[in-house]
Amino acid sequence: MMKRSKEIANQYFIFLEKHVRDVISGSISEFMELNEIAGHLAVSHKHLTDTIKKETGQHPCYFYDEKIIQEAKWMLTSSDKSVAEIARIFTYDPSNFSKFFKKMTGFTPGNFRKYHPI
């Protein structure tokens, strides 16, 4: 039988995967806050944070940001959408998206696309 903490971690990652895809596809208009995700998983925000940290060594937000970046990288290298369009798909203002992307990857979205062609 799976430990409850592992089960919560698994549920979080499954939820995150679907949630990010739902935002990208437009079936949800914005990303949820972590406390809303915790609510969907029927645990408190603190319990979710403590559990993910215990199971992975990282804060849940780390994986949330990573998932968004992973999908954004894929979109930058596999589509000809503009950076501004991609930012909007991820519900970001284009300049905030560029800052977030650069903070996470060390590249601006435009440079990432240039140095990682399809």
N, C-alpha and C positions, 0 to 999 in steps of 0.2 A: 504494500500500500504506500502511496506517495505521501510524503510529509506535507502538512498543510502549507508550510511556507513555500515549498517547491510548487505546490498547486497554485498558490496565489501568484507566484512569479510567472508560471506558465500561462495563467489566465491573462495576466497583464500583457505579456508579449503577443498573445493571440489577439487580444483586444486592440493593442497598438497597431498591429499589422492591418487589421480591418479598418480601424478608425482613420489611419493616414490614407488608405486607399479610398475610403468614402469621401474624404475631403477633396482629394485629387479628382475624383470622378464628378464632384459637384453634388453628390447626394446629401452631403452635410455642408453647411455654409462656413463653418469655422472649427478650428481645433479646440478641443475641450481643455479645461484646466485639469491639472492632476487630481484635485479634490473631486471633480465631476467623474473622472475615470474611476477613482476609488469607490465612489457611490455606485457606479455600475457593477463593480466587482463585489459590492456589499462588504467593504472593509473601510475603516477610517483612513483618512489621508496619512496620518502618522504611521498607522500599521502598514499601509502599502509601502511607504517610504522606508521604514525600518526593515521590512521583509525583503524588498528588492536589494537594499544595501547589504543585508546579511547574506543573501543568496548569491550576489554578483560582485559585491565590493563597490558598486556604483549607485549613484542616486537615480531614481526612475527617470528624471528629466534628461539624463545623459542619453538614455536609450531612445527617448522620444525625439530629441534633437538629432541623434544619429540616424534614426529611421527617416526623418524628414530630409536630411542631407543626402542619404543614400538614394532616395527617390528623386530628389532634385538633380543629383549628379547624372542619374540615368536619363532624366528628361533633357538635360543640357547636352548630353552626348548622343542621344538617339532621336532627337526631334529638331526641327528648325524653328521652333517657337522662340520668340525673343525672350531675353532675360526678364523684361517687364511682364510679359504674358505668364511666364513660369512663376514669377513672384506672385502674381494675382491668383494663379491656380493654388498656390500654397497659402493664400489669404494674407500675403504680406504686401506692404507698401514696397515698391521696388528698391528704394534706398535702404530700408531696414532689412530687406531680404539680402541685399549685397553685403551689408555689414555682418549679418548673421552667418552667411555662407563663408565669408572671409575669415571670421573668427573661428569657425569650425574646421576649415580646410586649409587656410593660409593662402587661398586664391580668391580673386573676385570671380563671380560666375562667368563673366566674359573670358577671363584668362583661363579658367578651368576648361571651358569649351575649346579654346584655342590650343591648349597644350594636351588635351585628351580628345583628339578627334575621333569620330566614329570609326 
